[in-house]
Amino acid sequence: MSEPDGLTPLASMSTDKPFGKPAPTSLSNLQRLNERSRTIFREIVESYLATGEPVGSRNLSRQLPMTLSPASVRNVMSDLERLGLIYAPHTSAGRLPTETGLRLFVDGLLQVGDLVEDERRAIEAQLGARGEKAFEQVLTRAGEMISGLSHCAGMVLADKQVGRLKHIEFVPLEPGKALVILVGEDQEVENRVITLPKGLPASSLAEATNYLNAHITGLTLDEAKARIEKEQATAKKELDALTQKVIEAGLATWSGALDGKQNLIVRGQANLLKDVDGLESLERIRQLFDAFESKRELAQLLGLAEHGEGVHIFIGSENQLFSLSGSSLVVSPFKDERSKIVGVIGVIGPTRLNYARIIPMVDYTARLIGRVLT
């Protein structure tokens, strides 16, 4: 099956720090490891990602592609522990990777493949073409789809926006106030209250409504502002000064109101409960759910993603939101038709995520959303 229009093969997937460009600390630790140490470290991490259980030196000596005694393996494990890459959860137990170790693995040792054909087709079938679907419907479907495929929680965070404009209207309220109603072609409706210039005649609101609807239908909000500014000289001939101020106030209010407002969609939260053991872990997940509801911290992820293209990975305490729950986030930004980053989509799950599978899934989905939105 060929790549959808506008999407490049995953082999050329763009990546940005922390995934794809190892942090200086990761590089320093990686350079300290010889081939034997890297092989043992990789086996420990891959065993943890597969089972979630500690692995001991005896089992490791059987799994390694080289012949090493359990005693030799224990010596290497001691070196890895001194570097802060692995730890023993219990006395005389096996070893698990630390968050630092997971970061080293993801940055320097993880081998990311491509999506299997069935997963690629499933993503394309779920999202399809935007058609008549509203912006939020596309995001909701994407969140549900990626949660189902990953068996984790799916998260979508996007700038709140009205697409192309269908109608705008100014409705008088109390003295000095008016309601601005903006209707998009996708039937999304947003309302804002503006302050009216002093001395505004009642006819000016109707005049402003008629003028805008004659000039902005089918445009985005940014395009509408640009057109009105470009045609300002013509507008001065058609409208009086107070009516012009109403139009400027209406468009300015919309721009300011939409900035910083996000749609947050989280699907599949129940998947985060699968590996929970004990009341303490359950309480940490509950706090994470509370953060979802209040949007604390999550809104910052959009800003973090805007610093670079491609997939971003946050492991455990690297992000304040996940420091208590011990979760990881794999996230990638998507763009609108103007190539502007308008949101991020990601997968939230335990730190032992199948990163090799989740990373290409998130990357491909983000790029496909961008195609659907154009």
VOBA-1610 file (N, C-alpha, C; in pm, whole numbers, padded with zeros to 5 digits, always signed):
BEGIN
Met+00085-00120+00000Met+00000+00000+00000Met+00089+00124+00000Ser+00059+00216-00085Ser+00144+00336-00097Ser+00115+00432+00017Glu+00211+00521+00041Glu+00194+00624+00143Glu+00083+00719+00103Pro-00001+00766+00197Pro-00100+00868+00165Pro-00031+00994+00113Asp-00102+01069+00032Asp-00046+01193-00023Asp+00004+01281+00089Gly+00125+01336+00069Gly+00178+01432+00165Gly+00251+01370+00281Leu+00256+01235+00289Leu+00325+01171+00400Leu+00449+01101+00349Thr+00559+01115+00424Thr+00685+01052+00386Thr+00699+00920+00460Pro+00779+00828+00407Pro+00798+00700+00476Pro+00855+00722+00615Leu+00826+00628+00705Leu+00871+00642+00843Leu+01022+00642+00854Ala+01089+00582+00758Ala+01236+00580+00762Ala+01293+00721+00768Ser+01216+00818+00715Ser+01263+00957+00719Ser+01190+01037+00826Met+01132+00967+00923Met+01058+01032+01030Met+01142+01137+01098Ser+01088+01258+01108Ser+01161+01365+01176Ser+01154+01342+01325Thr+01264+01366+01393Thr+01268+01348+01537Thr+01335+01467+01601Asp+01306+01488+01727Asp+01366+01599+01799Asp+01395+01555+01941Lys+01482+01627+02007Lys+01516+01598+02144Lys+01389+01595+02229Pro+01365+01499+02320Pro+01463+01403+02365Pro+01474+01277+02281Phe+01383+01249+02187Phe+01400+01130+02104Phe+01472+01168+01977Gly+01568+01084+01935Gly+01637+01109+01809Gly+01768+01182+01827Lys+01778+01271+01924Lys+01903+01342+01951Lys+01938+01320+02098Pro+02024+01223+02128Pro+02053+01192+02268Pro+02099+01313+02347Ala+02048+01323+02469Ala+02093+01430+02558Ala+02239+01409+02594Pro+02313+01517+02630Pro+02454+01502+02664Pro+02480+01396+02770Thr+02393+01388+02873Thr+02410+01289+02978Thr+02400+01148+02921Ser+02302+01127+02831Ser+02285+00996+02769Ser+02408+00960+02687Leu+02459+01054+02611Leu+02578+01027+02530Leu+02696+00993+02618Ser+02712+01066+02728Ser+02824+01042+02819Ser+02818+00902+02876Asn+02698+00862+02922Asn+02682+00728+02980Asn+02700+00620+02874Leu+02651+00646+02754Leu+02661+00547+02647Leu+02808+00522+02610Gln+02885+00629+02610Gln+03026+00616+02574Gln+03107+00539+02678Arg+03055+00532+02800Arg+03124+00458+02905Arg+03102+00307+02893Leu+03006+00266+02816Leu+02970+00124+02808Leu+03044+00056+02694Asn+03112-00055+02724Asn+03170-00135+02617Asn+03061-00225+02559Glu+03097-00304+02459Glu+02998-00384+02389Glu+02929-00483+02483Arg+03007-00543+02573Arg+02948-00638+02668Arg+02846-00569+02758Ser+02882-00453+02810Ser+02792-00380+02899Ser+02665-00336+02826Arg+02681-00289+02702Arg+02564-00248+02623Arg+02470-00365+02600Thr+02527-00481+02569Thr+02444-00598+02542Thr+02365-00639+02666Ile+02431-00642+02781Ile+02363-00679+02905Ile+02259-00575+02943Phe+02295-00447+02929Phe+02199-00340+02960Phe+02077-00350+02869Arg+02097-00374+02741Arg+01986-00386+02647Arg+01895-00503+02688Glu+01954-00615+02728Glu+01874-00731+02768Glu+01789-00699+02891Ile+01847-00625+02987Ile+01772-00588+03108Ile+01652-00501+03072Val+01676-00399+02987Val+01568-00307+02950Val+01461-00380+02869Glu+01501-00458+02770Glu+01404-00526+02686Glu+01323-00628+02765Ser+01385-00693+02862Ser+01313-00785+02949Ser+01209-00710+03032Tyr+01249-00592+03084Tyr+01156-00509+03162Tyr+01040-00462+03077Leu+01067-00416+02955Leu+00961-00368+02868Leu+00863-00479+02832Ala+00913-00602+02825Ala+00828-00715+02787Ala+00748-00770+02905Thr+00809-00772+03025Thr+00744-00840+03137Thr+00714-00750+03256Gly+00789-00641+03271Gly+00775-00556+03389Gly+00842-00612+03512Glu+00912-00726+03499Glu+00973-00794+03613Glu+01125-00775+03613Pro+01186-00779+03734Pro+01333-00774+03740Pro+01393-00899+03676Val+01514-00886+03624Val+01583-01000+03566Val+01716-01018+03639Gly+01747-01145+03673Gly+01868-01174+03748Gly+01984-01218+03660Ser+02101-01227+03721Ser+02223-01259+03645Ser+02217-01400+03585Arg+02156-01496+03656Arg+02152-01633+03604Arg+02069-01640+03476Asn+01950-01577+03479Asn+01866-01576+03359Asn+01931-01498+03246Leu+01997-01388+03282Leu+02064-01308+03179Leu+02175-01388+03110Ser+02251-01464+03188Ser+02362-01540+03129Ser+02312-01641+03027Arg+02186-01689+03045Arg+02129-01784+02949Arg+02079-01712+02822Gln+02036-01586+02838Gln+01975-01514+02726Gln+02076-01446+02635Leu+02194-01419+02688Leu+02292-01339+02613Leu+02344-01411+02490Pro+02373-01336+02384Pro+02429-01398+02263Pro+02575-01438+02280Met+02635-01403+02393Met+02775-01437+02422Met+02779-01529+02544Thr+02888-01598+02561Thr+02902-01689+02675Thr+02964-01615+02792Leu+02883-01597+02897Leu+02929-01530+03018Leu+02871-01603+03139Ser+02950-01617+03243Ser+02902-01680+03366Ser+02814-01582+03442Pro+02724-01633+03529Pro+02644-01543+03612Pro+02729-01446+03693Ala+02848-01492+03737Ala+02936-01403+03814Ala+02984-01285+03729Ser+03021-01314+03604Ser+03066-01206+03514Ser+02953-01109+03485Val+02832-01164+03470Val+02715-01078+03445Val+02690-00988+03566Arg+02704-01045+03687Arg+02683-00966+03809Arg+02783-00851+03818Asn+02906-00873+03776Asn+03006-00765+03778Asn+02966-00650+03687Val+02917-00685+03567Val+02872-00582+03474Val+02751-00509+03530Met+02659-00585+03590Met+02539-00523+03648Met+02576-00426+03760Ser+02679-00459+03836Ser+02725-00368+03942Ser+02776-00237+03882Asp+02850-00246+03769Asp+02896-00126+03701Asp+02778-00042+03650Leu+02679-00108+03594Leu+02560-00037+03543Leu+02484+00030+03656Glu+02480-00036+03771Glu+02411+00021+03887Glu+02484+00145+03937Arg+02619+00140+03938Arg+02696+00257+03981Arg+02674+00376+03888Leu+02647+00349+03761Leu+02618+00457+03666Leu+02475+00509+03679Gly+02396+00445+03763Gly+02257+00489+03782Gly+02163+00444+03672Leu+02201+00341+03597Leu+02120+00294+03485Leu+02024+00183+03523Ile+02058+00106+03627Ile+01969+00000+03674Ile+01967+00004+03826Tyr+01873-00067+03887Tyr+01866-00074+04033Tyr+01798-00205+04073Ala+01816-00241+04200Ala+01752-00361+04254Ala+01630-00318+04335Pro+01510-00356+04294Pro+01391-00315+04370Pro+01384-00380+04508His+01448-00497+04524His+01449-00566+04653His+01588-00627+04673Thr+01622-00654+04798Thr+01749-00720+04828Thr+01755-00856+04759Ser+01869-00886+04699Ser+01894-01013+04628Ser+01798-01038+04512Ala+01730-00932+04467Ala+01640-00947+04351Ala+01718-00921+04223Gly+01650-00936+04111Gly+01710-00899+03984Gly+01716-00748+03970Arg+01742-00701+03848Arg+01758-00558+03825Arg+01652-00505+03727Leu+01618-00378+03747Leu+01527-00305+03659Leu+01598-00178+03612Pro+01561-00125+03495Pro+01621+00003+03453Pro+01564+00120+03532Thr+01647+00218+03562Thr+01600+00343+03620Thr+01543+00431+03508Glu+01485+00546+03544Glu+01439+00639+03441Glu+01557+00688+03357Thr+01672+00707+03421Thr+01792+00746+03348Thr+01831+00637+03249Gly+01819+00513+03293Gly+01848+00401+03204Gly+01753+00393+03088Leu+01625+00414+03114Leu+01526+00413+03005Leu+01556+00525+02905Arg+01594+00642+02957Arg+01627+00753+02867Arg+01747+00718+02780Leu+01849+00657+02840Leu+01966+00615+02762Leu+01925+00515+02655Phe+01842+00420+02691Phe+01798+00318+02595Phe+01722+00381+02479Val+01627+00470+02511Val+01546+00534+02408Val+01632+00623+02319Asp+01724+00698+02379Asp+01806+00792+02302Asp+01911+00724+02216Gly+01972+00617+02270Gly+02089+00564+02202Gly+02084+00422+02152Leu+01991+00340+02205Leu+01994+00198+02172Leu+01865+00146+02109Leu+01757+00221+02120Leu+01629+00175+02068Leu+01630+00171+01916Gln+01583+00062+01861Gln+01570+00047+01716Gln+01422+00057+01681Val+01387+00164+01611Val+01247+00189+01574Val+01224+00141+01432Gly+01124+00056+01416Gly+01091+00008+01283Gly+00976+00087+01223Asp+00910+00027+01128Asp+00796+00090+01063Asp+00668+00026+01116Leu+00556+00090+01093Leu+00428+00030+01128Leu+00402-00092+01041Val+00336-00190+01100Val+00293-00304+01018Val+00176-00257+00932Glu+00156-00325+00822Glu+00055-00281+00724Glu-00085-00275+00785Asp-00120-00371+00871Asp-00253-00372+00931Asp-00276-00248+01018Glu-00173-00207+01093Glu-00188-00088+01176Glu-00198+00038+01092Arg-00121+00044+00985Arg-00128+00160+00896Arg-00269+00173+00835Arg-00322+00061+00791Arg-00456+00063+00731Arg-00562+00099+00834Ala-00545+00049+00958Ala-00642+00080+01064Ala-00645+00229+01094Ile-00527+00293+01100Ile-00520+00436+01126Ile-00586+00515+01013Glu-00555+00478+00889Glu-00612+00548+00775Glu-00762+00531+00767Ala-00811+00409+00799Ala-00955+00384+00793Ala-01030+00463+00898Gln-00970+00477+01018Gln-01037+00549+01125Gln-01043+00698+01100Leu-00934+00755+01049Leu-00931+00899+01026Leu-00992+00937+00892Gly-00951+00866+00787Gly-01007+00893+00655Gly-00986+01036+00614Ala-01077+01085+00531Ala-01076+01226+00489Ala-01166+01306+00580Arg-01130+01430+00601Arg-01210+01511+00693Arg-01352+01530+00642Gly-01368+01561+00518Gly-01501+01580+00461Gly-01580+01683+00539Glu-01696+01640+00589Glu-01784+01731+00663Glu-01759+01723+00814Lys-01663+01644+00858Lys-01640+01628+01001Lys-01579+01756+01059Ala-01629+01795+01176Ala-01577+01913+01245Ala-01438+01882+01301Phe-01365+01989+01328Phe-01229+01978+01379Phe-01225+01889+01503Glu-01316+01912+01597Glu-01314+01835+01722Glu-01351+01689+01697Gln-01434+01662+01599Gln-01467+01523+01567Gln-01345+01447+01517Val-01264+01514+01437Val-01140+01451+01388Val-01050+01418+01505Leu-01036+01511+01600Leu-00949+01489+01714Leu-01001+01377+01804Thr-01132+01375+01827Thr-01191+01270+01911Thr-01169+01133+01851Arg-01192+01122+01722Arg-01172+00994+01655Arg-01025+00951+01663Ala-00933+01047+01647Ala-00790+01015+01654Ala-00752+00965+01793Gly-00805+01031+01898Gly-00775+00988+02034Gly-00827+00849+02063Glu-00947+00819+02018Glu-01005+00686+02040Glu-00927+00580+01962Met-00889+00613+01840Met-00818+00518+01756Met-00680+00482+01814Ile-00604+00584+01854Ile-00468+00555+01901Ile-00470+00487+02038Ser-00573+00513+02118Ser-00588+00441+02244Ser-00615+00293+02218Gly-00704+00265+02122Gly-00736+00127+02091Gly-00618+00050+02035Leu-00540+00111+01948Leu-00426+00042+01888Leu-00312+00022+01986Ser-00292+00120+02074Ser-00177+00113+02167Ser-00210+00040+02296His-00341+00024+02326His-00386-00035+02453His-00340+00050+02571Cys-00324+00179+02546Cys-00289+00277+02650Cys-00392+00389+02645Ala-00368+00497+02715Ala-00454+00614+02705Ala-00409+00699+02586Gly-00505+00745+02507Gly-00475+00834+02396Gly-00506+00977+02435Met-00418+01070+02404Met-00435+01209+02441Met-00420+01299+02318Val-00515+01391+02301Val-00507+01491+02195Val-00528+01627+02259Leu-00437+01718+02233Leu-00447+01855+02284Leu-00429+01949+02166Ala-00525+02040+02146Ala-00518+02126+02028Ala-00571+02265+02060Asp-00519+02362+01988Asp-00575+02497+01997Asp-00722+02492+01962Lys-00803+02560+02042Lys-00945+02570+02010Lys-00958+02664+01892Gln-01033+02622+01793Gln-01042+02706+01674Gln-01172+02685+01600Val-01211+02788+01531Val-01321+02778+01435Val-01256+02778+01298Gly-01298+02687+01214Gly-01236+02675+01082Gly-01275+02791+00992Arg-01316+02760+00873Arg-01357+02866+00780Arg-01493+02921+00821Leu-01507+03051+00806Leu-01623+03121+00860Leu-01743+03112+00767Lys-01858+03091+00828Lys-01984+03088+00753Lys-02068+03212+00781His-02066+03257+00907His-02152+03370+00943His-02100+03434+01070Ile-02112+03565+01080Ile-02080+03640+01202Ile-02191+03739+01229Glu-02223+03756+01356Glu-02333+03847+01389Glu-02305+03918+01520Phe-02342+04047+01525Phe-02332+04127+01646Phe-02472+04145+01704Val-02492+04104+01829Val-02624+04113+01893Val-02613+04205+02014Pro-02697+04310+02022Pro-02689+04402+02136Pro-02730+04333+02266Leu-02658+04367+02374Leu-02692+04317+02507Leu-02728+04436+02594Glu-02668+04448+02710Glu-02687+04565+02794Glu-02617+04684+02731Pro-02643+04805+02778Pro-02577+04923+02721Pro-02425+04910+02724Gly-02363+04933+02609Gly-02218+04928+02600Gly-02161+04790+02577Lys-02247+04687+02563Lys-02202+04551+02541Lys-02276+04487+02424Ala-02206+04396+02354Ala-02269+04322+02245Ala-02213+04180+02243Leu-02294+04088+02196Leu-02251+03949+02180Leu-02209+03927+02036Val-02088+03870+02018Val-02042+03837+01884Val-02059+03686+01865Ile-02135+03646+01765Ile-02160+03504+01736Ile-02085+03469+01608Leu-01998+03369+01619Leu-01918+03326+01504Leu-01956+03183+01471Val-01996+03158+01347Val-02037+03025+01303Val-01940+02978+01194Gly-01884+02858+01213Gly-01792+02803+01114Gly-01864+02718+01011Glu-01796+02691+00900Glu-01854+02605+00798Glu-01877+02463+00849Asp-01801+02424+00953Asp-01818+02291+01012Asp-01927+02291+01119Gln-02005+02401+01127Gln-02118+02418+01219Gln-02075+02443+01364Glu-01945+02463+01389Glu-01902+02500+01523Glu-01943+02644+01550Val-01992+02671+01671Val-02039+02804+01708Val-01965+02850+01833Glu-01917+02974+01830Glu-01851+03033+01945Glu-01910+03172+01970Asn-01920+03207+02098Asn-01976+03338+02136Asn-01876+03415+02221Arg-01870+03545+02201Arg-01786+03632+02284Arg-01859+03764+02307Val-01834+03824+02424Val-01893+03955+02456Val-01787+04061+02433Ile-01824+04172+02365Ile-01731+04282+02341Ile-01788+04411+02400Thr-01698+04504+02426Thr-01738+04638+02472Thr-01755+04728+02351Leu-01864+04802+02347Leu-01895+04888+02231Leu-01840+05028+02251Pro-01800+05093+02141Pro-01757+05234+02151Pro-01870+05322+02202Lys-01835+05426+02276Lys-01937+05518+02327Lys-02004+05592+02212Gly-02134+05612+02225Gly-02209+05687+02124Gly-02244+05605+02002Leu-02232+05474+02007Leu-02260+05390+01890Leu-02410+05386+01862Pro-02453+05423+01742Pro-02596+05413+01708Pro-02637+05267+01693Ala-02765+05237+01716Ala-02814+05099+01710Ala-02793+05036+01573Ser-02797+05117+01469Ser-02783+05064+01333Ser-02643+05012+01303Ser-02543+05054+01383Ser-02405+05017+01354Ser-02379+04867+01368Leu-02448+04802+01462Leu-02428+04658+01480Leu-02475+04581+01357Ala-02591+04621+01305Ala-02642+04556+01184Ala-02551+04586+01065Glu-02500+04708+01060Glu-02411+04748+00951Glu-02280+04668+00956Ala-02225+04651+01078Ala-02102+04572+01095Ala-02125+04426+01056Thr-02241+04371+01096Thr-02275+04232+01061Thr-02281+04214+00909Asn-02351+04304+00842Asn-02367+04293+00696Asn-02234+04308+00624Tyr-02152+04401+00670Tyr-02023+04425+00604Tyr-01933+04302+00615Leu-01923+04247+00737Leu-01835+04131+00757Leu-01883+04010+00678Asn-02012+03983+00681Asn-02063+03866+00609Asn-02046+03879+00458Ala-02037+04001+00412Ala-02014+04022+00269Ala-01868+04004+00231His-01778+04009+00332His-01635+04009+00301His-01556+03889+00354Ile-01611+03815+00453Ile-01527+03713+00517Ile-01578+03570+00500Thr-01691+03550+00439Thr-01745+03415+00425Thr-01646+03323+00353Gly-01621+03207+00411Gly-01530+03110+00351Gly-01385+03130+00390Leu-01355+03233+00470Leu-01217+03259+00512Leu-01194+03207+00654Thr-01067+03182+00689Thr-01033+03155+00828Thr-01031+03289+00901Leu-01021+03283+01032Leu-01020+03406+01110Leu-00899+03493+01075Asp-00782+03430+01061Asp-00661+03505+01024Asp-00676+03568+00886Glu-00732+03491+00792Glu-00754+03545+00657Glu-00853+03660+00660Ala-00956+03648+00743Ala-01057+03755+00754Ala-00993+03884+00807Lys-00910+03870+00910Lys-00843+03989+00964Lys-00754+04054+00860Ala-00679+03971+00787Ala-00589+04024+00685Ala-00667+04097+00575Arg-00781+04041+00535Arg-00860+04106+00429Arg-00916+04238+00476Ile-00969+04240+00599Ile-01028+04365+00650Ile-00920+04473+00661Glu-00803+04435+00707Glu-00693+04533+00718Glu-00652+04582+00580Lys-00647+04492+00481Lys-00607+04529+00346Lys-00710+04623+00283Glu-00837+04602+00316Glu-00944+04681+00254Glu-00988+04796+00345Gln-00900+04836+00435Gln-00936+04940+00531Gln-00973+05071+00464Ala-00900+05105+00359Ala-00930+05231+00290Ala-01070+05228+00230Thr-01106+05115+00169Thr-01240+05101+00111Thr-01345+05105+00221Ala-01314+05039+00334Ala-01410+05033+00445Ala-01442+05173+00498Lys-01342+05261+00500Lys-01363+05395+00552Lys-01466+05472+00469Lys-01473+05438+00341Lys-01570+05504+00254Lys-01710+05450+00278Glu-01718+05319+00312Glu-01849+05255+00327Glu-01904+05266+00468Leu-01817+05275+00569Leu-01860+05269+00708Leu-01816+05393+00784Asp-01893+05426+00888Asp-01849+05539+00971Asp-01744+05488+01071Ala-01681+05579+01140Ala-01567+05545+01226Ala-01606+05451+01340Leu-01725+05470+01401Leu-01766+05387+01512Leu-01795+05243+01467Thr-01854+05228+01350Thr-01882+05093+01298Thr-01750+05020+01270Gln-01652+05092+01218Gln-01520+05031+01197Gln-01461+04981+01329Lys-01480+05060+01436Lys-01428+05018+01566Lys-01497+04891+01616Val-01627+04877+01588Val-01700+04756+01626Val-01639+04635+01556Ile-01613+04649+01427Ile-01555+04539+01349Ile-01417+04502+01402Glu-01335+04602+01427Glu-01201+04576+01480Glu-01208+04509+01617Ala-01300+04554+01702Ala-01314+04497+01836Ala-01359+04352+01827Gly-01452+04325+01735Gly-01502+04188+01719Gly-01394+04091+01677Leu-01316+04128+01575Leu-01211+04040+01526Leu-01098+04027+01628Ala-01064+04137+01695Ala-00957+04133+01795Ala-00998+04044+01913Thr-01125+04054+01953Thr-01174+03972+02063Thr-01166+03825+02028Trp-01199+03791+01906Trp-01192+03651+01865Trp-01049+03599+01868Ser-00957+03679+01818Ser-00818+03634+01815Ser-00766+03611+01956Gly-00791+03708+02044Gly-00743+03695+02181Gly-00811+03583+02255Ala-00940+03561+02227Ala-01015+03459+02298Ala-00967+03320+02263Leu-00927+03301+02138Leu-00886+03168+02096Leu-00745+03135+02139Asp-00661+03238+02156Asp-00524+03212+02199Asp-00524+03152+02338Gly-00449+03043+02356Gly-00434+02982+02487Gly-00548+02892+02527Lys-00652+02880+02444Lys-00761+02789+02475Lys-00737+02659+02401Gln-00747+02546+02473Gln-00722+02418+02410Gln-00837+02321+02428Asn-00857+02239+02327Asn-00941+02121+02340Asn-00853+02010+02396Leu-00895+01948+02503Leu-00823+01834+02559Leu-00912+01712+02550Ile-00864+01609+02482Ile-00938+01485+02467Ile-00850+01371+02518Val-00897+01299+02616Val-00825+01182+02668Val-00918+01062+02657Arg-00871+00957+02594Arg-00951+00835+02576Arg-00872+00715+02628Gly-00945+00617+02681Gly-00881+00493+02726Gly-00809+00504+02859Gln-00857+00594+02949Gln-00790+00608+03078Gln-00786+00476+03154Ala-00888+00392+03135Ala-00894+00265+03208Ala-00773+00177+03177Asn-00711+00198+03061Asn-00593+00118+03027Asn-00477+00143+03122Leu-00476+00261+03187Leu-00368+00294+03280Leu-00378+00215+03410Leu-00494+00151+03432Leu-00514+00076+03555Leu-00469-00069+03543Lys-00428-00112+03425Lys-00397-00253+03403Lys-00282-00302+03489Asp-00177-00221+03504Asp-00058-00265+03576Asp-00051-00210+03718Val-00163-00155+03767Val-00162-00095+03900Val-00166-00205+04006Asp-00074-00197+04102Asp-00073-00293+04211Asp-00062-00218+04343Gly-00165-00229+04425Gly-00164-00165+04556Gly-00234-00030+04556Leu-00277+00010+04676Leu-00352+00135+04692Leu-00268+00257+04660Glu-00137+00250+04690Glu-00050+00365+04664Glu-00042+00394+04515Ser-00025+00291+04434Ser-00019+00309+04288Ser-00153+00359+04236Leu-00262+00307+04292Leu-00395+00349+04249Leu-00417+00497+04278Glu-00368+00544+04393Glu-00381+00685+04428Glu-00302+00773+04331Arg-00185+00728+04288Arg-00105+00806+04192Arg-00177+00817+04058Ile-00240+00710+04016Ile-00316+00715+03890Ile-00438+00805+03905Arg-00502+00801+04024Arg-00618+00888+04047Arg-00578+01034+04035Gln-00461+01069+04089Gln-00413+01207+04078Gln-00387+01245+03933Leu-00341+01149+03855Leu-00320+01175+03714Leu-00453+01201+03645Phe-00556+01124+03679Phe-00689+01146+03623Phe-00742+01285+03660Asp-00718+01326+03785Asp-00762+01459+03829Asp-00694+01567+03745Ala-00566+01545+03713Ala-00492+01642+03631Ala-00551+01649+03491Phe-00595+01534+03438Phe-00661+01534+03306Phe-00784+01623+03310Glu-00864+01608+03415Glu-00989+01681+03425Glu-00966+01831+03437Ser-00864+01871+03511Ser-00840+02014+03533Ser-00746+02075+03429Lys-00690+01989+03341Lys-00596+02031+03237Lys-00467+02088+03294Arg-00441+02065+03423Arg-00314+02111+03480Arg-00199+02046+03407Glu-00100+02121+03378Glu+00025+02074+03317Glu+00008+02030+03171Leu-00103+01963+03139Leu-00115+01910+03003Leu-00109+02020+02899Ala-00167+02136+02930Ala-00165+02245+02833Ala-00023+02289+02799Gln+00071+02266+02891Gln+00209+02304+02864Gln+00273+02217+02756Leu+00218+02098+02735Leu+00277+02007+02638Leu+00270+02062+02497Leu+00164+02137+02467Leu+00154+02198+02335Leu+00271+02292+02312Gly+00304+02373+02413Gly+00418+02463+02402Gly+00548+02388+02388Leu+00563+02277+02463Leu+00686+02198+02453Leu+00701+02139+02314Ala+00591+02093+02256Ala+00597+02031+02124Ala+00628+02132+02015Glu+00595+02259+02038Glu+00618+02361+01937Glu+00766+02396+01921His+00850+02347+02013His+00993+02379+02005His+01065+02298+01899Gly+01000+02199+01841Gly+01067+02121+01737Gly+00975+02022+01672Glu+01015+01976+01554Glu+00937+01878+01480Glu+00950+01740+01543Gly+00861+01650+01503Gly+00878+01510+01531Gly+00831+01464+01667Val+00873+01342+01702Val+00824+01274+01821Val+00902+01320+01945His+00829+01343+02053His+00889+01378+02182His+00851+01270+02282Ile+00943+01235+02369Ile+00917+01133+02470Ile+00950+01190+02608Phe+00854+01175+02701Phe+00874+01217+02839Phe+00860+01093+02925Ile+00962+01061+03003Ile+00965+00939+03084Ile+00955+00976+03231Gly+00848+00930+03296Gly+00834+00949+03440Gly+00849+01092+03485Ser+00943+01115+03575Ser+00958+01245+03640Ser+01016+01353+03548Glu+01049+01320+03423Glu+01096+01424+03330Glu+00987+01528+03304Asn+00861+01490+03328Asn+00750+01584+03318Asn+00676+01581+03450Gln+00647+01698+03505Gln+00587+01707+03638Gln+00456+01631+03647Leu+00381+01629+03538Leu+00251+01564+03539Leu+00263+01414+03569Phe+00372+01352+03523Phe+00386+01207+03536Phe+00484+01166+03646Ser+00534+01262+03723Ser+00636+01230+03823Ser+00581+01140+03933Leu+00453+01154+03967Leu+00393+01071+04072Leu+00340+00939+04017Ser+00279+00942+03901Ser+00214+00822+03849Ser+00312+00725+03785Gly+00434+00769+03757Gly+00530+00680+03694Gly+00492+00644+03553Ser+00436+00738+03481Ser+00391+00714+03344Ser+00487+00776+03244Ser+00472+00735+03119Ser+00548+00795+03010Ser+00452+00850+02906Leu+00499+00947+02829Leu+00420+01007+02722Leu+00502+01009+02596Val+00444+00959+02487Val+00503+00970+02354Val+00409+01061+02275Val+00460+01174+02227Val+00373+01277+02169Val+00437+01337+02045Ser+00352+01379+01951Ser+00402+01443+01829Ser+00304+01553+01787Pro+00354+01666+01737Pro+00265+01775+01694Pro+00205+01750+01557Phe+00090+01814+01530Phe+00034+01812+01395Phe+00002+01955+01352Lys-00010+01975+01221Lys-00021+02109+01165Lys-00150+02127+01087Asp-00187+02255+01066Asp-00303+02285+00982Asp-00258+02314+00840Glu-00350+02366+00758Glu-00318+02387+00617Glu-00214+02496+00595Arg-00189+02579+00698Arg-00087+02683+00687Arg+00047+02636+00743Ser+00059+02504+00767Ser+00181+02445+00825Ser+00212+02501+00963Lys+00108+02545+01034Lys+00123+02594+01170Lys+00088+02481+01267Ile+00172+02460+01368Ile+00142+02359+01469Ile+00020+02402+01548Val-00085+02321+01547Val-00210+02355+01615Val-00245+02256+01725Gly-00167+02149+01740Gly-00199+02052+01844Gly-00097+01941+01851Val-00118+01854+01949Val-00032+01736+01965Val-00120+01615+01991Ile-00073+01498+01949Ile-00139+01373+01981Ile-00037+01281+02043Gly-00080+01202+02139Gly+00016+01116+02206Gly-00047+00998+02275Val+00039+00915+02330Val+00001+00795+02404Val+00059+00807+02544Ile-00026+00785+02645Ile+00017+00784+02784Ile+00008+00641+02835Gly+00115+00592+02895Gly+00115+00456+02946Gly+00224+00438+03050Pro+00245+00317+03096Pro+00351+00292+03194Pro+00488+00317+03132Thr+00590+00333+03215Thr+00724+00358+03163Thr+00774+00241+03080Arg+00716+00123+03095Arg+00759+00010+03014Arg+00675-00003+02886Leu+00646+00111+02827Leu+00581+00115+02696Leu+00662+00038+02592Asn+00593-00013+02493Asn+00662-00070+02377Asn+00699+00047+02286Tyr+00809+00116+02321Tyr+00846+00238+02251Tyr+00869+00215+02101Ala+00928+00102+02066Ala+00958+00074+01925Ala+00832+00069+01841Arg+00720+00030+01901Arg+00593+00022+01828Arg+00515+00153+01840Ile+00516+00215+01960Ile+00434+00334+01984Ile+00489+00456+01910Ile+00621+00471+01904Ile+00680+00589+01839Ile+00636+00604+01694Pro+00650+00501+01608Pro+00603+00518+01470Pro+00452+00534+01460Met+00378+00475+01553Met+00232+00489+01551Met+00191+00634+01576Val+00253+00697+01677Val+00221+00836+01709Val+00265+00928+01596Asp+00384+00904+01543Asp+00436+00988+01435Asp+00345+00981+01312Tyr+00306+00862+01272Tyr+00224+00845+01152Tyr+00086+00908+01171Thr+00029+00887+01290Thr-00103+00944+01318Thr-00101+01096+01315Ala+00003+01157+01374Ala+00014+01303+01374Ala+00022+01358+01233Arg+00100+01293+01149Arg+00115+01341+01012Arg-00013+01320+00933Leu-00084+01211+00962Leu-00210+01187+00892Leu-00317+01287+00934Ile-00319+01325+01062Ile-00413+01429+01108Ile-00386+01558+01032Gly-00257+01594+01018Gly-00224+01715+00944Gly-00277+01709+00802Arg-00271+01592+00740Arg-00323+01577+00604Arg-00475+01592+00601Val-00543+01533+00702Val-00688+01539+00708Val-00736+01684+00729Leu-00658+01762+00805Leu-00699+01898+00836Leu-00672+01997+00724Thr-00598+01956+00621Thr-00567+02050+00513Thr-00674+02045+00405
//
